[in-house]
Amino acid sequence: MEVGVPMGVPAGTPARRAAPRTTTAGARVDGVVWTRRAVLAGAGLAAVGAAAAGAGPLVPSARAAAAPDVDQLLATPGFVVAHRGGSRDWPEMSAFAYTSAAALGADALELSLSRTSDGVWFGLHDGTLDRTSGTQGFKASEHTWAEVASYRISPSTTRDRTQAKRPYARLEELLERWGGRRVLFVDPKAASARFHPELVAALRKVPSSQDWVVAKAPVDTTWWADAARREGWRSWGFFWAKDLDADPGLLARTAGAWDLLGMDVDAPDARWKQVLDLGAPVMAHVLTSSRQLERARALGAAGVMVSDLVAVLPARR
């Protein structure tokens, strides 16, 4: 494997001293005391909780008590973004998942959004509820929020399929809880382009959005990067090696639109070098194991997008 610089501070970014880690019996996050055992048990991860019982108290992100700042996030060696709130640990993009991810120590949260027929934006990666709730052909854009809210997010893609199903979360609810409290990677995903100004307006409502919003999307969605630039937000466009294989001109055509780039963690070394050579910070995605974290470090990734936080976060310490 071709080895790059260790995962750490992107070139040209001023270094900062890491905040001290807590060593108390628990961690206070927004007024609630969380312990590692409480987080894992509450998520229904009994086996993982038992394995981690001797690992000591939950250690929150160094930035948990401070206002979010994208610049400081990028200056944090090996920063961790919770993919859909920890999609391998909890029902994805539920309010429960985001709260658990933050308590476990994620530095930033990622959310993908859809929109109902009556104008409610909510966490959903797909255009339908079929994968997450077992429906058949249930397009979110053709149904009201009341109809969507009658369903629950399945834990079928998590490590513990016996844990409780969770309600879908409205963007308004997530912004009330996390807007201005964590850096959020926001992807409009399945929503029609004609409604995107609504999303921009919703994010603007929370003060200082330039400090905590990162516009995230597949790298060829350059219009979202352009919108981010107009708002003063940072942007992250991610590649998959298979897409570069299928379209050799994709990298040159799209990379310049984004502030940060992404490459799948198991992509060949040559593809990683090709993206790193462009000079922008590169995040590895989507991690599910400590082995992948070690690979991301060896390759020189600035940060990581993680779906299995329970497996990966302890390994970064």
Secondary structure by P-SEA (a helix, b strand, c coil): ccccccccccccbbbbbbcccccccccccccccccaaaaaaaacaaaaaaaacccccccccccccccccaaaaaacccccccccccccccccccaaaaaaaaaacccbbbbbbcccccccccccccccccccccccccccccccccccccbbbbccccccccccccccccaaaaaaccccccccccccccccccaaaaaaaaaacccccccccccccccccaaaaaaaaaacbbbbbbbbaaaaaacccccccccccccbbbccccccaaaaaaaaacccbbbbcccccaaaaaaaaaacccccccccccccccccc
